[in-house]
Amino acid sequence: MASVLVIDDDDVVRSMLLHILTRNGHEAAGARDGEEGIARFQRNPADLVITDIFMPNQEGLATIMALRRNRPDLRIIAISGGGARASLDVLPVAEALGAQKTLRKPFKPAEILEAVRVVLGG
């Protein structure tokens, strides 16, 4: 199975994703924001990155651009609930920047697992 880095500032969402991924055979690690995620990725590259969009310190769009600059072939899934900026639909922007798949929160475990399978080409 694949190694997956989950970048999300919401502890509950990040923990849930890590649990779902590891329970389904993936090696998963987490980060609280884009800065931490990029640092973790540089130390231990993953096959796939799942990143939230709206986060403190470094948001997801900048994170996607930074990751793709160093690894143009990196597989990325962008997720967003919109939060306080719910009127902004940034998921199409994430796709334009290189995310292969986007999901709107909340999503079901089966939806994230299907997105992982599709993005990894399985």
Residue pairs with C-beta under 8 A, 6 or more apart in sequence:
1 24
1 25
1 26
1 27
2 26
2 27
2 46
2 47
2 48
2 116
2 120
3 26
3 27
3 28
3 29
3 44
3 45
3 46
3 47
3 48
4 21
4 26
4 27
4 28
4 29
4 46
4 47
4 48
4 49
4 50
4 116
5 28
5 29
5 30
5 31
5 37
5 40
5 41
5 46
5 48
5 49
5 50
6 14
6 17
6 18
6 21
6 28
6 29
6 30
6 31
6 49
6 50
6 51
7 30
7 31
7 32
7 33
7 34
7 36
7 37
7 49
7 50
7 51
7 52
7 55
7 60
7 63
8 14
8 17
8 30
8 32
8 50
8 51
8 52
8 55
8 79
9 32
9 33
9 52
9 55
9 56
10 52
11 32
13 52
13 105
14 30
14 32
15 30
17 28
17 30
17 50
17 112
18 28
18 29
18 30
20 109
20 112
20 113
21 28
21 116
22 28
24 113
26 116
29 40
29 44
29 46
31 37
31 39
31 40
32 55
33 55
33 56
33 57
33 58
34 51
34 55
34 57
34 58
34 59
34 60
34 62
34 63
34 66
35 57
35 58
36 57
37 49
37 51
37 63
38 58
38 63
38 66
38 67
41 49
41 67
45 71
47 75
47 120
48 74
48 75
48 76
48 77
48 116
48 119
48 120
49 67
49 74
49 75
49 76
49 77
50 76
50 77
50 78
50 79
50 112
50 116
51 60
51 63
51 64
51 76
51 77
51 78
51 79
51 99
52 60
52 78
52 79
52 80
53 59
53 60
53 61
53 78
53 79
53 80
53 90
53 91
53 94
54 60
54 80
54 81
54 82
54 83
54 84
54 85
60 78
60 80
60 94
61 90
61 93
61 94
61 97
64 76
64 78
64 94
64 97
64 98
64 99
65 97
65 98
67 74
67 76
68 74
68 76
68 97
68 98
72 98
74 98
75 100
75 119
75 120
76 94
76 98
76 99
76 100
76 119
77 99
77 100
77 101
77 102
77 103
77 112
77 115
77 116
77 119
78 91
78 94
78 95
78 99
78 101
78 102
78 103
79 102
79 103
79 104
79 105
79 107
80 90
80 91
80 94
80 102
80 104
80 105
81 104
81 105
81 106
82 88
82 89
82 104
82 105
91 99
91 102
91 104
92 102
94 102
95 102
100 118
100 119
101 115
101 118
101 119
103 111
103 112
103 115
